[in-house]
Amino acid sequence: MPHPCLSCGACCAHYRVGFHWSEAAPELGGQVPPELAEVLDGHRLAMRGTWAERPRCIALDAEIGVRACCTIHPRRPSVCREVWPSWEDGRGASPQCDRARLAHGLPALAPSDWAADRRIAIEVTVLPAGAEGAPAIEAAAVVAAPLGG
């Protein structure tokens, strides 16, 4: 089962995404694409589309509640990085996540949405090296299995 955010997108179509202008200034190390932002005030920018009556981030490629993808995920603003989905990694409910999901007619996430059988454990078996000059690891067997199962 994929991460719940990949079938949601509600937060990206519910909140204004305001952030410090330096996050879109490449000369200062900013990574947010400046062409996707608009001036909010003297110190802040907003992701285009999020300052509308019905917000929807320009970087969101989604059908809310079905599929969702942030087209700039590795370069998204810090404010986006600070929002987490409810119950991810056992952190508890996220009021921002819950409000956005409910506003789009989606149920709030529950701990069961993060069931152990969704995660995969990797077991690596290291075999001893063979003849002189052989690599320290000749082969490795990788076995994927659900956690707790």
Residue pairs with C-beta under 8 A, 6 or more apart in sequence:
1 118
3 85
4 85
4 109
4 113
5 68
5 85
6 67
6 68
6 69
7 65
7 66
7 67
7 68
8 64
8 65
8 68
8 85
8 101
8 106
9 60
9 62
9 63
9 64
9 65
9 67
9 68
9 69
10 64
10 65
10 97
10 100
10 101
10 103
10 104
10 106
11 83
11 96
11 97
11 100
12 56
12 57
12 59
12 60
12 62
12 68
12 70
12 80
13 54
13 55
13 56
13 57
13 60
13 62
13 64
13 100
13 104
14 55
14 99
14 100
14 103
14 104
15 50
15 55
15 96
15 100
16 40
16 46
16 50
16 51
16 55
17 46
17 47
17 50
17 57
17 77
17 79
17 80
18 40
18 44
18 45
18 46
18 50
18 79
19 32
19 44
19 45
19 46
19 47
19 77
19 78
19 79
20 43
20 44
20 45
20 78
21 43
21 44
21 45
22 28
22 29
22 30
23 30
23 31
23 32
23 45
23 77
23 78
24 30
24 32
24 33
24 34
24 37
24 45
25 34
26 34
31 74
31 75
32 45
32 47
32 72
32 75
32 76
32 77
33 72
33 75
36 47
36 48
36 58
36 59
36 72
37 45
37 46
37 47
37 48
38 45
38 46
38 48
38 51
39 45
39 46
40 46
40 51
47 57
47 58
47 59
47 77
48 57
48 58
49 55
49 56
49 57
49 58
49 60
50 56
50 57
57 70
59 70
59 71
59 72
59 76
60 68
60 69
60 70
60 71
61 68
61 69
61 70
61 71
62 68
62 69
64 104
64 106
65 104
65 105
65 106
70 76
70 80
83 94
83 96
83 97
84 91
84 94
84 97
85 94
85 97
85 109
86 92
86 93
86 94
86 97
86 98
86 108
86 109
86 110
87 93
87 94
87 109
87 110
87 111
87 113
87 114
88 94
88 114
89 114
90 111
90 114
93 108
97 108
97 109
98 108
98 109
101 107
101 108
101 109
102 108
116 146
116 147
116 148
116 149
117 146
117 147
117 148
117 149
119 146
119 147
120 144
120 145
120 146
120 147
121 144
121 145
121 146
121 147
122 142
122 143
122 144
123 142
123 143
123 145
124 140
124 141
124 142
125 140
125 141
125 143
126 137
126 140
127 137
127 138
127 139
127 140
127 141
128 138
129 135
129 136
129 137
129 138
130 138
